[in-house]
Amino acid sequence: MPNILGLPAETIGIIGGGQLGKMLAVSASKMGIEIISLDPSPNPPISSLCKELIVGSLMDERKIFEVAKKSDLLTFEIEHINVKALKKLVEEGYKVFPSPSILEVINDKLKQRKFLHERGFPVPNFKYLPLDEIKSLKPPFVQKARSGGYDGRGVCIVKTTEDLKNLLPTDSYIEELIDIEIEFAVLTARNQRGEIATYPIVEMVFNEEANILDMLISPARVPTEVSREAKKIAEAFIEEVKGVGVFAIEMFLSGSGKIFINEIAPRVHNSGHHTIESCLTSQFEQHIRAITNLPLGSTRQILPAVMINLLGEPGYRGKPVIVGLEEVLKLPGVNVHIYGKIETRPYRKMGHVTIVGDSMEDVIKKAKIVKEKLKITGDERYE
């Protein structure tokens, strides 16, 4: 224990030790707060930054309780964890933020849709159907798994009858296929005292092959009224659920100009990585502030930014090999983050790059160079 008087918490427990946990640990350490983490891997990205790493399943109630008992409060960097254990901790008086009750609703995508719809939030038309009935539907529609989906997994877009062969063999629901004009996200934070701070909305461009975020542009290139309405929706949601921490609300704008909520993540998020270099307060510091009930930091963006995910290259696996690092670091405003994962595979998130500059035109130009030059391959090549 650091035993520093005046700290809002001496130790924070984080369920999950991936890149998000690593970046949370960096922000916590700036304030003198120590981290204990639970992760299945004995050497996850967070391992070099935490006071103690407890190795075990994120579903292991005993391990989760062990982290909680050694911490002043508990948070998480991933949704797919033992929610029942977290709820039991709250019942026993432990502090867990965001609330496990919120996580329970969000984890079941159908419950999430119903929750939003019943409270008047804009979502596409949706319906629950057994898989046999989905197979007989006439396209177009979107099938979404009720649980377990992330980074493009758990979604099947059915535009033609030929696409029906790709249906997910799992408990799922369907929703209408929207003509999407642009996809964007809003990060908003709320502390225990009810203070809310929202970041400028960000534009998201996806890798169509992997259906994973490929490039993020901030601020988003959308009309002012769209930005204003999106922020209003995000703040209304976090107030509705009395959320504590950073929440990412992914949305899209239809061709007819209507905003819909796509998904909600009750945690720091890939769409907020650029805030480390481009905003007065990063999303990671903001989350630490929120869960420890400190005043929230300014969300003002200082410079235009583009964030690129560094994904494992197709055809490679094994020990990561970074190609082109020296070349891209010669470019002003390029900030490379390598997560420290010991194994690469196709489309796995291995790091990210944030590019900042005086103009969006200049930043996007440099981002295209970085995408072309910087690659994560592996020491094993396969066909």
Secondary structure, DSSP 4 states (H G I P E B T S, - for coil): ----TT-S-SEEEEE--SHHHHHHHHHHHHTT-EEEEEESSSS-GGGGG-SEEEES-TT-HHHHHHHHHTSSEEEES-S-S-HHHHHHHHHTT--BSS-HHHHHHHHSHHHHHHHHHHTT-----EEE--HHHHHTPPSPEEEEESSS--TTTTEEEE-SGGGGGG--SSSEEEE----EEEEEEEEEEE-TT--EEEPPPEEEEEETTTTEEEEEEES-SS-HHHHHHHHHHHHHHHHHTT--EEEEEEEEEETTS-EEEEEEESS--GGGTTHHHHBSS-HHHHHHHHHTTPPPPP--B-S-EEEEEEEBPTTEEEEEEEESHHHHHTSTTEEEEE---S-B-TT-EEEEEEEE-SSHHHHHHHHHHHHHH-EEEEEEE--
